[in-house]
Amino acid sequence: MFKFAENAMPHRIPRQPLTTIRRATRHDLDSMVHLLQMLFTIEASFEPAPERQRAGLKQMLRHPRQSCIMVAETIMPPPTPPRIIGMCTGQLVTSTAQGTQSLWIEDLIIESAWRNHGYGRQLLEAIISWGKGEGATRAQLLAENANLSAINFYTYLGWERTDLNCWRKMLCSS
């Protein structure tokens, strides 16, 4: 029988999660709605409305050539089930300035406990790769002026501010 020296502890391999970046499916809807609730509590321009967010996500999932949702999923050893810890959405629009498709990126969110591990960058890279594969030659996104961590993150990744402002007008009361 093997014995440890007095006061010695056996070496334990830490339970490091395997995190994958993949395209979302309808099975991820509950997790994505939860993430959007977190995001919309950060952004003053939007409000959490789970059923509206679920409807928007379903619409995006129904049009895989026009829109894409990427998720970051951790896979832990059993018995812990896989868990969606982040997401990012992208939609194609036609750019008259570019004369091609342009990628509109929204909804980048990583659960706070999982931030600063590269998952946000990986999600952005995955959504941009999808957009390029669909013919997009430019990507754009918005960040709230008060969300300095997001602004610093995008700046760090090489995104450039433009002189454009975002304006909106609600077309229905719901």
C-alpha positions in Angstrom: 0.0 0.0 0.0 1.3 3.5 -0.9 1.7 5.9 2.0 2.1 9.6 1.9 4.8 11.3 3.9 3.5 12.8 7.2 1.7 16.1 6.5 1.9 15.6 2.7 -1.2 15.9 0.7 -1.9 13.9 -2.5 -1.5 16.0 -5.6 -5.0 16.9 -7.0 -5.6 17.9 -10.6 -7.8 20.9 -10.5 -11.2 20.6 -12.2 -10.5 22.9 -15.2 -13.5 23.4 -17.4 -13.3 22.8 -21.1 -14.9 25.7 -22.8 -16.1 25.5 -26.3 -17.4 28.3 -28.7 -20.2 27.0 -30.9 -23.2 28.0 -32.8 -26.3 28.2 -30.6 -29.3 25.9 -31.0 -32.9 26.1 -29.8 -31.8 24.0 -26.8 -29.8 27.0 -25.5 -32.7 29.5 -25.5 -33.3 29.5 -21.7 -29.6 30.1 -21.0 -29.4 32.9 -23.7 -32.5 34.6 -22.3 -30.9 34.6 -18.9 -27.7 36.1 -20.3 -29.7 38.8 -22.0 -31.4 39.7 -18.8 -28.0 40.2 -17.3 -26.9 42.3 -20.2 -30.0 44.5 -20.2 -29.5 45.3 -16.6 -26.1 46.8 -17.5 -27.3 48.7 -20.6 -29.6 51.6 -19.8 -31.0 51.8 -23.4 -32.7 48.4 -23.1 -34.9 46.7 -20.5 -35.2 43.0 -19.7 -38.3 41.5 -21.2 -37.7 37.7 -21.3 -40.5 36.9 -23.7 -39.5 39.6 -26.2 -35.8 38.5 -26.0 -36.9 34.8 -26.5 -38.9 35.8 -29.6 -35.9 37.7 -31.0 -33.6 34.8 -30.4 -36.0 32.3 -32.0 -36.3 34.5 -35.0 -32.5 34.7 -35.3 -32.2 30.9 -35.0 -34.8 30.4 -37.8 -32.6 32.5 -40.3 -29.1 30.9 -40.1 -27.9 32.6 -43.3 -28.9 36.1 -42.1 -28.1 35.8 -38.4 -25.9 33.9 -36.1 -25.7 33.3 -32.3 -22.5 32.0 -30.8 -22.3 30.7 -27.3 -19.5 29.9 -24.9 -20.2 26.6 -23.1 -18.2 25.2 -20.2 -18.0 21.4 -20.0 -17.0 20.2 -16.5 -16.4 16.6 -15.4 -19.5 14.7 -14.4 -21.8 15.2 -12.6 -21.7 18.9 -13.4 -23.8 19.5 -16.6 -22.5 21.8 -19.4 -23.3 25.4 -18.9 -23.7 28.4 -21.3 -21.5 31.2 -19.8 -21.6 33.7 -22.7 -23.0 34.7 -26.0 -22.7 37.0 -29.0 -25.1 37.7 -31.8 -24.5 38.9 -35.4 -26.7 39.9 -38.3 -26.0 40.7 -41.8 -27.1 44.0 -43.4 -26.3 45.4 -46.8 -23.9 48.3 -46.6 -24.2 50.9 -49.4 -20.9 52.4 -48.2 -19.1 49.0 -48.7 -21.3 47.7 -51.5 -21.3 44.4 -49.7 -22.7 42.7 -46.6 -21.8 44.2 -43.3 -21.9 42.4 -39.9 -23.9 44.0 -37.1 -22.8 42.6 -33.8 -24.9 42.8 -30.6 -25.5 41.1 -27.3 -21.9 40.2 -26.3 -22.2 39.1 -22.7 -20.0 36.8 -20.5 -21.2 35.9 -17.0 -19.1 38.0 -14.5 -17.4 35.1 -12.9 -16.0 33.9 -16.3 -14.8 37.3 -17.6 -11.1 38.0 -18.3 -10.4 34.5 -19.6 -10.6 35.3 -23.3 -14.2 34.1 -23.9 -15.4 37.5 -25.1 -12.6 37.7 -27.6 -13.3 34.1 -28.8 -17.0 34.8 -29.2 -16.2 38.0 -31.3 -13.7 36.1 -33.4 -16.2 33.3 -34.0 -19.1 35.7 -35.0 -16.7 37.7 -37.3 -15.5 34.4 -38.9 -19.2 33.5 -39.6 -19.8 37.0 -41.1 -16.7 36.8 -43.3 -17.9 33.4 -44.5 -21.2 35.1 -45.5 -19.5 37.9 -47.4 -19.3 40.6 -44.8 -16.4 43.1 -45.3 -17.0 45.2 -42.2 -18.3 44.7 -38.7 -19.8 47.2 -36.4 -21.2 47.2 -32.9 -22.5 49.6 -30.3 -21.4 50.1 -26.7 -23.1 52.3 -24.1 -21.1 55.4 -23.3 -21.3 54.5 -19.6 -20.1 50.9 -20.1 -16.4 51.7 -19.8 -15.3 48.1 -19.4 -16.9 47.3 -22.8 -15.4 50.4 -24.4 -11.9 49.5 -23.0 -12.4 45.8 -24.2 -13.3 46.8 -27.8 -10.4 49.3 -27.9 -8.0 46.7 -26.6 -9.1 44.4 -29.4 -8.5 47.1 -32.1 -12.0 48.3 -32.7 -12.2 52.0 -33.7 -14.7 54.6 -32.6 -16.5 56.4 -35.4 -18.1 59.8 -35.4 -21.5 58.4 -35.9 -24.2 58.5 -33.2 -26.9 55.9 -32.8 -30.5 57.1 -33.0 -33.6 55.1 -32.6 -37.4 55.5 -32.9 -39.8 52.9 -31.6 -42.3 51.9 -34.2 -44.7 50.1 -31.9 -45.7 50.5 -28.3 -44.9 46.9 -27.1 
